[in-house]
Amino acid sequence: MKADNDNGCKGHTHENGECIELLGKMSDYVDEELDPGTQARLESHFQNCPPCLMVLQSLRKTLEIFRRRDDIIPPENLSGEIREKIGG
């Protein structure tokens, strides 16, 4: 399926739900937990897909805001790994 101008990806194809698949890996990308090949694939995709790049930038900004806040206490039922990453 070829993307059209409406989603900001002029001329970019999203075969087999590529955006959906890569968005599912975005958290691991931000945390630098992907293998080099997958990381390069996401970086290439972000260069060619403005909507996905906007989601990435939003995720990074959200994490930055939460990491700077001392007064936010994550709920006890939040997984330990997530609590650690957001400073709880």
PDB file as gemmi writes it, atoms N, CA and C in Angstrom:
CRYST1    1.000    1.000    1.000  90.00  90.00  90.00 P 1                      
ATOM      1  N   MET A   1       0.837  -1.163   0.000  1.00  0.00           N  
ATOM      2  CA  MET A   1       0.000   0.000   0.000  1.00  0.00           C  
ATOM      3  C   MET A   1       0.889   1.235   0.000  1.00  0.00           C  
ATOM      4  N   LYS A   2       0.632   2.153  -0.879  1.00  0.00           N  
ATOM      5  CA  LYS A   2       1.430   3.361  -0.990  1.00  0.00           C  
ATOM      6  C   LYS A   2       0.780   4.485  -0.206  1.00  0.00           C  
ATOM      7  N   ALA A   3       1.584   5.175   0.589  1.00  0.00           N  
ATOM      8  CA  ALA A   3       1.071   6.285   1.385  1.00  0.00           C  
ATOM      9  C   ALA A   3       0.780   7.469   0.478  1.00  0.00           C  
ATOM     10  N   ASP A   4      -0.135   8.311   0.902  1.00  0.00           N  
ATOM     11  CA  ASP A   4      -0.443   9.495   0.124  1.00  0.00           C  
ATOM     12  C   ASP A   4      -0.058  10.750   0.891  1.00  0.00           C  
ATOM     13  N   ASN A   5      -0.336  11.894   0.305  1.00  0.00           N  
ATOM     14  CA  ASN A   5       0.036  13.167   0.911  1.00  0.00           C  
ATOM     15  C   ASN A   5      -0.678  13.439   2.221  1.00  0.00           C  
ATOM     16  N   ASP A   6      -1.815  12.821   2.466  1.00  0.00           N  
ATOM     17  CA  ASP A   6      -2.589  13.113   3.664  1.00  0.00           C  
ATOM     18  C   ASP A   6      -1.869  12.773   4.956  1.00  0.00           C  
ATOM     19  N   ASN A   7      -0.977  11.794   4.932  1.00  0.00           N  
ATOM     20  CA  ASN A   7      -0.317  11.418   6.178  1.00  0.00           C  
ATOM     21  C   ASN A   7       1.120  11.918   6.269  1.00  0.00           C  
ATOM     22  N   GLY A   8       1.554  12.741   5.344  1.00  0.00           N  
ATOM     23  CA  GLY A   8       2.884  13.324   5.416  1.00  0.00           C  
ATOM     24  C   GLY A   8       3.985  12.426   4.902  1.00  0.00           C  
ATOM     25  N   CYS A   9       3.667  11.305   4.315  1.00  0.00           N  
ATOM     26  CA  CYS A   9       4.670  10.359   3.856  1.00  0.00           C  
ATOM     27  C   CYS A   9       4.668  10.252   2.331  1.00  0.00           C  
ATOM     28  N   LYS A  10       4.681  11.346   1.650  1.00  0.00           N  
ATOM     29  CA  LYS A  10       4.614  11.357   0.190  1.00  0.00           C  
ATOM     30  C   LYS A  10       5.664  10.415  -0.402  1.00  0.00           C  
ATOM     31  N   GLY A  11       5.205   9.488  -1.201  1.00  0.00           N  
ATOM     32  CA  GLY A  11       6.099   8.577  -1.892  1.00  0.00           C  
ATOM     33  C   GLY A  11       6.673   7.472  -1.027  1.00  0.00           C  
ATOM     34  N   HIS A  12       6.307   7.410   0.209  1.00  0.00           N  
ATOM     35  CA  HIS A  12       6.837   6.396   1.132  1.00  0.00           C  
ATOM     36  C   HIS A  12       5.837   5.260   1.240  1.00  0.00           C  
ATOM     37  N   THR A  13       6.312   4.051   1.187  1.00  0.00           N  
ATOM     38  CA  THR A  13       5.400   2.913   1.270  1.00  0.00           C  
ATOM     39  C   THR A  13       5.387   2.339   2.678  1.00  0.00           C  
ATOM     40  N   HIS A  14       4.261   1.823   3.056  1.00  0.00           N  
ATOM     41  CA  HIS A  14       4.089   1.189   4.358  1.00  0.00           C  
ATOM     42  C   HIS A  14       3.595  -0.226   4.119  1.00  0.00           C  
ATOM     43  N   GLU A  15       4.477  -1.035   3.597  1.00  0.00           N  
ATOM     44  CA  GLU A  15       4.147  -2.414   3.292  1.00  0.00           C  
ATOM     45  C   GLU A  15       3.951  -3.207   4.584  1.00  0.00           C  
ATOM     46  N   ASN A  16       2.929  -4.016   4.608  1.00  0.00           N  
ATOM     47  CA  ASN A  16       2.675  -4.929   5.726  1.00  0.00           C  
ATOM     48  C   ASN A  16       2.637  -4.224   7.085  1.00  0.00           C  
ATOM     49  N   GLY A  17       2.075  -3.050   7.119  1.00  0.00           N  
ATOM     50  CA  GLY A  17       1.943  -2.346   8.401  1.00  0.00           C  
ATOM     51  C   GLY A  17       3.264  -1.940   8.992  1.00  0.00           C  
ATOM     52  N   GLU A  18       4.205  -1.516   8.166  1.00  0.00           N  
ATOM     53  CA  GLU A  18       5.538  -1.176   8.645  1.00  0.00           C  
ATOM     54  C   GLU A  18       5.515  -0.151   9.780  1.00  0.00           C  
ATOM     55  N   CYS A  19       4.720   0.892   9.644  1.00  0.00           N  
ATOM     56  CA  CYS A  19       4.660   1.906  10.710  1.00  0.00           C  
ATOM     57  C   CYS A  19       4.205   1.283  12.023  1.00  0.00           C  
ATOM     58  N   ILE A  20       3.162   0.489  11.965  1.00  0.00           N  
ATOM     59  CA  ILE A  20       2.638  -0.133  13.186  1.00  0.00           C  
ATOM     60  C   ILE A  20       3.703  -1.020  13.823  1.00  0.00           C  
ATOM     61  N   GLU A  21       4.378  -1.803  13.018  1.00  0.00           N  
ATOM     62  CA  GLU A  21       5.439  -2.681  13.538  1.00  0.00           C  
ATOM     63  C   GLU A  21       6.549  -1.866  14.194  1.00  0.00           C  
ATOM     64  N   LEU A  22       7.003  -0.826  13.509  1.00  0.00           N  
ATOM     65  CA  LEU A  22       8.123  -0.047  14.026  1.00  0.00           C  
ATOM     66  C   LEU A  22       7.728   0.795  15.236  1.00  0.00           C  
ATOM     67  N   LEU A  23       6.494   1.265  15.263  1.00  0.00           N  
ATOM     68  CA  LEU A  23       6.042   2.005  16.431  1.00  0.00           C  
ATOM     69  C   LEU A  23       6.058   1.116  17.674  1.00  0.00           C  
ATOM     70  N   GLY A  24       5.812  -0.173  17.479  1.00  0.00           N  
ATOM     71  CA  GLY A  24       5.864  -1.115  18.584  1.00  0.00           C  
ATOM     72  C   GLY A  24       7.262  -1.309  19.139  1.00  0.00           C  
ATOM     73  N   LYS A  25       8.266  -0.910  18.382  1.00  0.00           N  
ATOM     74  CA  LYS A  25       9.660  -1.034  18.815  1.00  0.00           C  
ATOM     75  C   LYS A  25      10.238   0.296  19.294  1.00  0.00           C  
ATOM     76  N   MET A  26       9.420   1.346  19.254  1.00  0.00           N  
ATOM     77  CA  MET A  26       9.930   2.681  19.524  1.00  0.00           C  
ATOM     78  C   MET A  26      10.475   2.843  20.940  1.00  0.00           C  
ATOM     79  N   SER A  27       9.829   2.282  21.930  1.00  0.00           N  
ATOM     80  CA  SER A  27      10.310   2.396  23.301  1.00  0.00           C  
ATOM     81  C   SER A  27      11.700   1.765  23.440  1.00  0.00           C  
ATOM     82  N   ASP A  28      11.860   0.580  22.849  1.00  0.00           N  
ATOM     83  CA  ASP A  28      13.175  -0.070  22.881  1.00  0.00           C  
ATOM     84  C   ASP A  28      14.212   0.751  22.116  1.00  0.00           C  
ATOM     85  N   TYR A  29      13.785   1.425  21.052  1.00  0.00           N  
ATOM     86  CA  TYR A  29      14.681   2.291  20.288  1.00  0.00           C  
ATOM     87  C   TYR A  29      15.170   3.441  21.168  1.00  0.00           C  
ATOM     88  N   VAL A  30      14.249   4.103  21.839  1.00  0.00           N  
ATOM     89  CA  VAL A  30      14.600   5.230  22.705  1.00  0.00           C  
ATOM     90  C   VAL A  30      15.528   4.768  23.828  1.00  0.00           C  
ATOM     91  N   ASP A  31      15.295   3.574  24.342  1.00  0.00           N  
ATOM     92  CA  ASP A  31      16.111   3.024  25.425  1.00  0.00           C  
ATOM     93  C   ASP A  31      17.397   2.370  24.923  1.00  0.00           C  
ATOM     94  N   GLU A  32      17.630   2.427  23.603  1.00  0.00           N  
ATOM     95  CA  GLU A  32      18.824   1.849  22.964  1.00  0.00           C  
ATOM     96  C   GLU A  32      18.971   0.366  23.274  1.00  0.00           C  
ATOM     97  N   GLU A  33      17.852  -0.367  23.182  1.00  0.00           N  
ATOM     98  CA  GLU A  33      17.847  -1.789  23.488  1.00  0.00           C  
ATOM     99  C   GLU A  33      17.661  -2.659  22.239  1.00  0.00           C  
ATOM    100  N   LEU A  34      17.776  -2.063  21.065  1.00  0.00           N  
ATOM    101  CA  LEU A  34      17.593  -2.828  19.825  1.00  0.00           C  
ATOM    102  C   LEU A  34      18.932  -3.262  19.253  1.00  0.00           C  
ATOM    103  N   ASP A  35      18.889  -4.323  18.467  1.00  0.00           N  
ATOM    104  CA  ASP A  35      20.094  -4.738  17.767  1.00  0.00           C  
ATOM    105  C   ASP A  35      20.409  -3.677  16.703  1.00  0.00           C  
ATOM    106  N   PRO A  36      21.667  -3.576  16.274  1.00  0.00           N  
ATOM    107  CA  PRO A  36      22.059  -2.517  15.338  1.00  0.00           C  
ATOM    108  C   PRO A  36      21.251  -2.491  14.035  1.00  0.00           C  
ATOM    109  N   GLY A  37      20.889  -3.638  13.512  1.00  0.00           N  
ATOM    110  CA  GLY A  37      20.121  -3.684  12.273  1.00  0.00           C  
ATOM    111  C   GLY A  37      18.729  -3.096  12.425  1.00  0.00           C  
ATOM    112  N   THR A  38      18.068  -3.449  13.520  1.00  0.00           N  
ATOM    113  CA  THR A  38      16.724  -2.920  13.769  1.00  0.00           C  
ATOM    114  C   THR A  38      16.794  -1.429  14.058  1.00  0.00           C  
ATOM    115  N   GLN A  39      17.805  -1.024  14.799  1.00  0.00           N  
ATOM    116  CA  GLN A  39      17.976   0.397  15.098  1.00  0.00           C  
ATOM    117  C   GLN A  39      18.170   1.189  13.803  1.00  0.00           C  
ATOM    118  N   ALA A  40      19.000   0.689  12.905  1.00  0.00           N  
ATOM    119  CA  ALA A  40      19.230   1.371  11.630  1.00  0.00           C  
ATOM    120  C   ALA A  40      17.949   1.424  10.798  1.00  0.00           C  
ATOM    121  N   ARG A  41      17.165   0.366  10.862  1.00  0.00           N  
ATOM    122  CA  ARG A  41      15.894   0.329  10.122  1.00  0.00           C  
ATOM    123  C   ARG A  41      14.939   1.411  10.639  1.00  0.00           C  
ATOM    124  N   LEU A  42      14.854   1.546  11.948  1.00  0.00           N  
ATOM    125  CA  LEU A  42      14.000   2.587  12.506  1.00  0.00           C  
ATOM    126  C   LEU A  42      14.513   3.976  12.144  1.00  0.00           C  
ATOM    127  N   GLU A  43      15.821   4.192  12.243  1.00  0.00           N  
ATOM    128  CA  GLU A  43      16.382   5.497  11.906  1.00  0.00           C  
ATOM    129  C   GLU A  43      16.082   5.862  10.460  1.00  0.00           C  
ATOM    130  N   SER A  44      16.209   4.907   9.569  1.00  0.00           N  
ATOM    131  CA  SER A  44      15.893   5.141   8.164  1.00  0.00           C  
ATOM    132  C   SER A  44      14.417   5.474   7.998  1.00  0.00           C  
ATOM    133  N   HIS A  45      13.575   4.735   8.699  1.00  0.00           N  
ATOM    134  CA  HIS A  45      12.132   4.970   8.613  1.00  0.00           C  
ATOM    135  C   HIS A  45      11.790   6.372   9.114  1.00  0.00           C  
ATOM    136  N   PHE A  46      12.371   6.786  10.235  1.00  0.00           N  
ATOM    137  CA  PHE A  46      12.078   8.097  10.795  1.00  0.00           C  
ATOM    138  C   PHE A  46      12.480   9.216   9.832  1.00  0.00           C  
ATOM    139  N   GLN A  47      13.539   9.011   9.071  1.00  0.00           N  
ATOM    140  CA  GLN A  47      13.987  10.014   8.102  1.00  0.00           C  
ATOM    141  C   GLN A  47      12.991  10.179   6.963  1.00  0.00           C  
ATOM    142  N   ASN A  48      12.206   9.145   6.705  1.00  0.00           N  
ATOM    143  CA  ASN A  48      11.298   9.148   5.562  1.00  0.00           C  
ATOM    144  C   ASN A  48       9.825   9.194   5.932  1.00  0.00           C  
ATOM    145  N   CYS A  49       9.504   9.230   7.217  1.00  0.00           N  
ATOM    146  CA  CYS A  49       8.111   9.191   7.642  1.00  0.00           C  
ATOM    147  C   CYS A  49       7.867  10.244   8.732  1.00  0.00           C  
ATOM    148  N   PRO A  50       7.489  11.450   8.330  1.00  0.00           N  
ATOM    149  CA  PRO A  50       7.272  12.512   9.317  1.00  0.00           C  
ATOM    150  C   PRO A  50       6.298  12.161  10.441  1.00  0.00           C  
ATOM    151  N   PRO A  51       5.193  11.444  10.196  1.00  0.00           N  
ATOM    152  CA  PRO A  51       4.314  11.111  11.315  1.00  0.00           C  
ATOM    153  C   PRO A  51       4.999  10.236  12.375  1.00  0.00           C  
ATOM    154  N   CYS A  52       5.784   9.270  11.955  1.00  0.00           N  
ATOM    155  CA  CYS A  52       6.491   8.424  12.923  1.00  0.00           C  
ATOM    156  C   CYS A  52       7.560   9.232  13.659  1.00  0.00           C  
ATOM    157  N   LEU A  53       8.212  10.135  12.953  1.00  0.00           N  
ATOM    158  CA  LEU A  53       9.202  10.997  13.597  1.00  0.00           C  
ATOM    159  C   LEU A  53       8.542  11.877  14.647  1.00  0.00           C  
ATOM    160  N   MET A  54       7.359  12.369  14.368  1.00  0.00           N  
ATOM    161  CA  MET A  54       6.636  13.180  15.351  1.00  0.00           C  
ATOM    162  C   MET A  54       6.295  12.366  16.596  1.00  0.00           C  
ATOM    163  N   VAL A  55       5.911  11.105  16.412  1.00  0.00           N  
ATOM    164  CA  VAL A  55       5.615  10.243  17.563  1.00  0.00           C  
ATOM    165  C   VAL A  55       6.889  10.025  18.371  1.00  0.00           C  
ATOM    166  N   LEU A  56       8.006   9.786  17.701  1.00  0.00           N  
ATOM    167  CA  LEU A  56       9.284   9.600  18.384  1.00  0.00           C  
ATOM    168  C   LEU A  56       9.651  10.842  19.192  1.00  0.00           C  
ATOM    169  N   GLN A  57       9.526  12.005  18.587  1.00  0.00           N  
ATOM    170  CA  GLN A  57       9.857  13.246  19.284  1.00  0.00           C  
ATOM    171  C   GLN A  57       8.945  13.469  20.480  1.00  0.00           C  
ATOM    172  N   SER A  58       7.680  13.127  20.339  1.00  0.00           N  
ATOM    173  CA  SER A  58       6.731  13.250  21.440  1.00  0.00           C  
ATOM    174  C   SER A  58       7.089  12.305  22.584  1.00  0.00           C  
ATOM    175  N   LEU A  59       7.441  11.073  22.245  1.00  0.00           N  
ATOM    176  CA  LEU A  59       7.843  10.105  23.264  1.00  0.00           C  
ATOM    177  C   LEU A  59       9.069  10.600  24.020  1.00  0.00           C  
ATOM    178  N   ARG A  60      10.067  11.076  23.295  1.00  0.00           N  
ATOM    179  CA  ARG A  60      11.285  11.584  23.946  1.00  0.00           C  
ATOM    180  C   ARG A  60      10.973  12.763  24.859  1.00  0.00           C  
ATOM    181  N   LYS A  61      10.132  13.671  24.398  1.00  0.00           N  
ATOM    182  CA  LYS A  61       9.772  14.841  25.195  1.00  0.00           C  
ATOM    183  C   LYS A  61       9.021  14.420  26.459  1.00  0.00           C  
ATOM    184  N   THR A  62       8.104  13.478  26.321  1.00  0.00           N  
ATOM    185  CA  THR A  62       7.351  12.981  27.469  1.00  0.00           C  
ATOM    186  C   THR A  62       8.290  12.365  28.501  1.00  0.00           C  
ATOM    187  N   LEU A  63       9.220  11.549  28.052  1.00  0.00           N  
ATOM    188  CA  LEU A  63      10.178  10.930  28.963  1.00  0.00           C  
ATOM    189  C   LEU A  63      11.041  11.981  29.641  1.00  0.00           C  
ATOM    190  N   GLU A  64      11.453  12.992  28.891  1.00  0.00           N  
ATOM    191  CA  GLU A  64      12.262  14.073  29.447  1.00  0.00           C  
ATOM    192  C   GLU A  64      11.502  14.809  30.553  1.00  0.00           C  
ATOM    193  N   ILE A  65      10.246  15.098  30.306  1.00  0.00           N  
ATOM    194  CA  ILE A  65       9.428  15.791  31.306  1.00  0.00           C  
ATOM    195  C   ILE A  65       9.311  14.958  32.579  1.00  0.00           C  
ATOM    196  N   PHE A  66       9.023  13.676  32.432  1.00  0.00           N  
ATOM    197  CA  PHE A  66       8.851  12.824  33.611  1.00  0.00           C  
ATOM    198  C   PHE A  66      10.165  12.614  34.352  1.00  0.00           C  
ATOM    199  N   ARG A  67      11.264  12.565  33.651  1.00  0.00           N  
ATOM    200  CA  ARG A  67      12.555  12.370  34.316  1.00  0.00           C  
ATOM    201  C   ARG A  67      12.970  13.589  35.124  1.00  0.00           C  
ATOM    202  N   ARG A  68      12.499  14.768  34.746  1.00  0.00           N  
ATOM    203  CA  ARG A  68      12.845  15.998  35.462  1.00  0.00           C  
ATOM    204  C   ARG A  68      11.952  16.254  36.664  1.00  0.00           C  
ATOM    205  N   ARG A  69      10.854  15.571  36.766  1.00  0.00           N  
ATOM    206  CA  ARG A  69       9.889  15.830  37.844  1.00  0.00           C  
ATOM    207  C   ARG A  69      10.229  14.991  39.071  1.00  0.00           C  
ATOM    208  N   ASP A  70      10.462  15.668  40.172  1.00  0.00           N  
ATOM    209  CA  ASP A  70      10.748  14.982  41.434  1.00  0.00           C  
ATOM    210  C   ASP A  70       9.488  14.630  42.199  1.00  0.00           C  
ATOM    211  N   ASP A  71       8.388  15.327  41.898  1.00  0.00           N  
ATOM    212  CA  ASP A  71       7.180  15.164  42.681  1.00  0.00           C  
ATOM    213  C   ASP A  71       6.250  14.074  42.160  1.00  0.00           C  
ATOM    214  N   ILE A  72       6.627  13.418  41.065  1.00  0.00           N  
ATOM    215  CA  ILE A  72       5.782  12.360  40.509  1.00  0.00           C  
ATOM    216  C   ILE A  72       6.227  11.024  41.085  1.00  0.00           C  
ATOM    217  N   ILE A  73       5.318  10.360  41.750  1.00  0.00           N  
ATOM    218  CA  ILE A  73       5.610   9.054  42.340  1.00  0.00           C  
ATOM    219  C   ILE A  73       4.800   8.011  41.584  1.00  0.00           C  
ATOM    220  N   PRO A  74       5.487   7.093  40.889  1.00  0.00           N  
ATOM    221  CA  PRO A  74       4.759   6.063  40.145  1.00  0.00           C  
ATOM    222  C   PRO A  74       3.962   5.159  41.079  1.00  0.00           C  
ATOM    223  N   PRO A  75       2.813   4.686  40.649  1.00  0.00           N  
ATOM    224  CA  PRO A  75       2.024   3.782  41.491  1.00  0.00           C  
ATOM    225  C   PRO A  75       2.775   2.493  41.782  1.00  0.00           C  
ATOM    226  N   GLU A  76       2.487   1.918  42.926  1.00  0.00           N  
ATOM    227  CA  GLU A  76       3.167   0.696  43.352  1.00  0.00           C  
ATOM    228  C   GLU A  76       2.965  -0.475  42.400  1.00  0.00           C  
ATOM    229  N   ASN A  77       1.827  -0.515  41.705  1.00  0.00           N  
ATOM    230  CA  ASN A  77       1.553  -1.655  40.827  1.00  0.00           C  
ATOM    231  C   ASN A  77       2.222  -1.527  39.459  1.00  0.00           C  
ATOM    232  N   LEU A  78       2.961  -0.455  39.222  1.00  0.00           N  
ATOM    233  CA  LEU A  78       3.701  -0.289  37.980  1.00  0.00           C  
ATOM    234  C   LEU A  78       4.928  -1.193  38.027  1.00  0.00           C  
ATOM    235  N   SER A  79       5.255  -1.825  36.933  1.00  0.00           N  
ATOM    236  CA  SER A  79       6.366  -2.778  36.944  1.00  0.00           C  
ATOM    237  C   SER A  79       7.664  -2.110  37.397  1.00  0.00           C  
ATOM    238  N   GLY A  80       8.508  -2.871  38.038  1.00  0.00           N  
ATOM    239  CA  GLY A  80       9.772  -2.370  38.563  1.00  0.00           C  
ATOM    240  C   GLY A  80      10.657  -1.756  37.496  1.00  0.00           C  
ATOM    241  N   GLU A  81      10.692  -2.362  36.327  1.00  0.00           N  
ATOM    242  CA  GLU A  81      11.524  -1.855  35.240  1.00  0.00           C  
ATOM    243  C   GLU A  81      11.049  -0.472  34.787  1.00  0.00           C  
ATOM    244  N   ILE A  82       9.748  -0.312  34.674  1.00  0.00           N  
ATOM    245  CA  ILE A  82       9.206   0.979  34.267  1.00  0.00           C  
ATOM    246  C   ILE A  82       9.447   2.011  35.354  1.00  0.00           C  
ATOM    247  N   ARG A  83       9.216   1.635  36.620  1.00  0.00           N  
ATOM    248  CA  ARG A  83       9.440   2.560  37.727  1.00  0.00           C  
ATOM    249  C   ARG A  83      10.882   3.047  37.725  1.00  0.00           C  
ATOM    250  N   GLU A  84      11.821   2.142  37.495  1.00  0.00           N  
ATOM    251  CA  GLU A  84      13.229   2.493  37.475  1.00  0.00           C  
ATOM    252  C   GLU A  84      13.543   3.493  36.356  1.00  0.00           C  
ATOM    253  N   LYS A  85      12.969   3.285  35.178  1.00  0.00           N  
ATOM    254  CA  LYS A  85      13.237   4.150  34.032  1.00  0.00           C  
ATOM    255  C   LYS A  85      12.674   5.542  34.206  1.00  0.00           C  
ATOM    256  N   ILE A  86      11.602   5.680  34.948  1.00  0.00           N  
ATOM    257  CA  ILE A  86      11.030   7.010  35.139  1.00  0.00           C  
ATOM    258  C   ILE A  86      11.431   7.613  36.480  1.00  0.00           C  
ATOM    259  N   GLY A  87      12.339   6.947  37.150  1.00  0.00           N  
ATOM    260  CA  GLY A  87      12.901   7.515  38.367  1.00  0.00           C  
ATOM    261  C   GLY A  87      12.114   7.314  39.630  1.00  0.00           C  
ATOM    262  N   GLY A  88      11.344   6.256  39.701  1.00  0.00           N  
ATOM    263  CA  GLY A  88      10.516   6.027  40.895  1.00  0.00           C  
ATOM    264  C   GLY A  88      11.057   5.023  41.749  1.00  0.00           C  
TER     265      GLY A  88                                                      
END                                                                             
